[in-house]
Structure formats: C-alpha cells, structure tokens
Amino acid sequence: MIGVEAGLYIGSVSDLKDAQSLIDAGVTHILTVDSEEAAVTGFHTKFVRALDDASTDLLSRLDDCVCFICEALRTHSESKSSAVLVHWYNF
C-alpha cells in the first residue's frame, strides 16, 4: 500500500487482504477497480467493474470515483480517522 497523500492510498489486491495494515492506516473506504467485486466487510466500498484492457472506458466512471474519494478525504480532514484505499488487481 502506497500513501499518495494524507488519508489516500493506492494498492493491490494483496493490500486489500491485509486487514491489520488497513486498520493501522485508518482505512474506512475502499474503491475497487476490477473485473470482480472484492469480498470485504467493515468498510465503505465502491466497486467499478473494469477489465485490465486498453479499451476499458474508465473516464465515464471517473466523476463517481472522485466523489467517493473526496467524501472519504473530507471525513478524514474533519475527524482525522478516515482514509481511502484505491486498489486494482494488477497494481
């Protein structure tokens, strides 16, 4: 899991499976970009179905994803206890 800025991390599916690291980092929101939805509980989640392919249209989902991330970061700046992990399988 790589920190991008305060409260925002990017990572892979292996990071998603490391519950202790997520808890230690204060992750409360998870944005998954993948062909299959991750089975996670105890987090606010957003799933974007996407194949790892150059023809996949991610731009049409970008506004939704940015809103999800911004809401998590807004919560983080207000309470200092919220962070978001953006992950995809082949990171």
C-alpha positions in Angstrom: 0.0 0.0 0.0 1.5 3.3 -1.1 0.5 6.6 0.5 -0.4 9.3 -2.0 -1.4 12.0 0.4 -2.8 12.1 3.9 -5.7 9.6 4.0 -5.3 8.3 0.4 -3.6 5.1 -0.5 -3.2 3.0 -3.7 -2.5 -0.7 -3.7 -3.2 -4.1 -5.0 -5.5 -7.0 -4.0 -2.8 -8.3 -1.6 -3.0 -4.9 0.3 -6.8 -5.4 0.5 -6.3 -8.7 2.2 -4.0 -7.3 4.9 -6.7 -6.3 7.4 -4.2 -5.2 10.0 -2.4 -2.8 7.7 -5.8 -1.3 6.6 -6.8 -0.8 10.2 -3.4 0.7 11.1 -3.6 3.2 8.2 -7.1 4.2 9.3 -8.7 3.0 6.0 -12.5 3.2 6.2 -13.3 3.5 2.5 -12.2 1.1 -0.3 -12.6 1.8 -4.0 -12.1 -1.4 -6.1 -11.5 -1.2 -9.9 -11.5 -4.8 -11.1 -13.5 -7.4 -13.0 -14.8 -8.9 -9.8 -16.0 -7.2 -6.6 -13.8 -7.8 -3.6 -15.4 -9.6 -0.6 -14.6 -7.1 2.2 -16.7 -6.2 5.2 -16.5 -3.4 7.7 -15.6 -0.7 5.1 -17.5 1.8 3.0 -17.0 0.4 -0.5 -17.4 1.3 -4.1 -16.9 -1.1 -7.0 -16.1 -0.2 -10.6 -16.3 -3.2 -12.9 -13.4 -2.9 -15.3 -11.2 -5.2 -17.3 -7.4 -4.6 -17.4 -7.6 -3.6 -21.0 -6.8 -0.5 -23.0 -10.3 -0.3 -24.4 -11.9 -0.1 -21.0 -13.8 3.2 -20.5 -12.8 4.5 -17.1 -13.5 8.1 -17.9 -17.3 7.6 -17.8 -16.9 6.4 -14.1 -14.3 9.0 -13.0 -16.7 11.5 -11.5 -18.3 8.8 -9.4 -14.9 7.6 -8.2 -13.6 11.1 -7.4 -16.8 11.9 -5.4 -16.3 8.7 -3.4 -12.6 9.6 -2.7 -13.4 13.2 -1.9 -16.1 12.2 0.6 -13.7 9.9 2.3 -11.0 12.6 2.5 -13.5 15.2 3.7 -14.4 12.8 6.5 -10.7 12.3 7.1 -10.0 16.1 7.4 -12.9 16.5 9.8 -12.3 13.6 12.1 -8.7 12.5 11.4 -9.9 8.9 11.4 -10.8 8.1 7.9 -8.7 7.0 4.9 -9.4 5.5 1.4 -7.6 2.7 -0.4 -7.9 2.7 -4.2 -7.0 -0.7 -5.4 -7.0 -2.8 -8.5 -5.8 -6.4 -9.2 -2.7 -5.7 -11.3 -1.3 -2.7 -9.4 
